[in-house]
Amino acid sequence: MGDDLVQQACKKAANGDKAFNYNFCVSTLEASPGSKGADLAGLVGIALDLTTKKATSIKSTITKLQSDPKVDKTALQDCAELFSDALDSLGQATSAFKSKDYGSALTQLSASLDAPDTCETGFKEKKAVSPFSKDDADCTQLNIICLAFINQLRGA
């Protein structure tokens, strides 16, 4: 199972979604402890954990940057609120997933999906450079993996 399932699940997800990055999916999950030998539900658990860790890391970076005079404070504050809400949604998604309430998990993941892009848009509107563009992009991809894999589970 393991790596083969990672590749199969990522391929199936990529076939159904142009925004899905197959290479990111495979490399991220194969590098994660526990992915070898995991079933699809196990991979969702790993992806949820990675998404939550990434969002937490971005929120922590936002907090650290509050005192940096070079970073736009309005955009930063908006991002702080967005990621606070996203982390709440991710927590609810994880709880729902663990109780096999896939519909609620998908709803909560969808609620957290827009945080990175909306954060980036805030910086663009201020004509400022986002200090975490790559992290935001990775967070979005991780969220998309969660959504795609839960949808695969529902269809199984």
Secondary structure, 3 states (H helix, E strand, C coil): CHHHHHHHHHHHHHHHCCCCCHHHHHHHHHCCCCCCCCCHHHHHHHHHHHHHHHHHHHHHHHHHHCCCCCCCHHHHHHHHHHHHHHHHHHHHHHHHHHCCCHHHHHHHHHHHHCHHHHHHHHHHHCCCCCCCHHHHHHHHHHHHHHHHHHHHHHHC
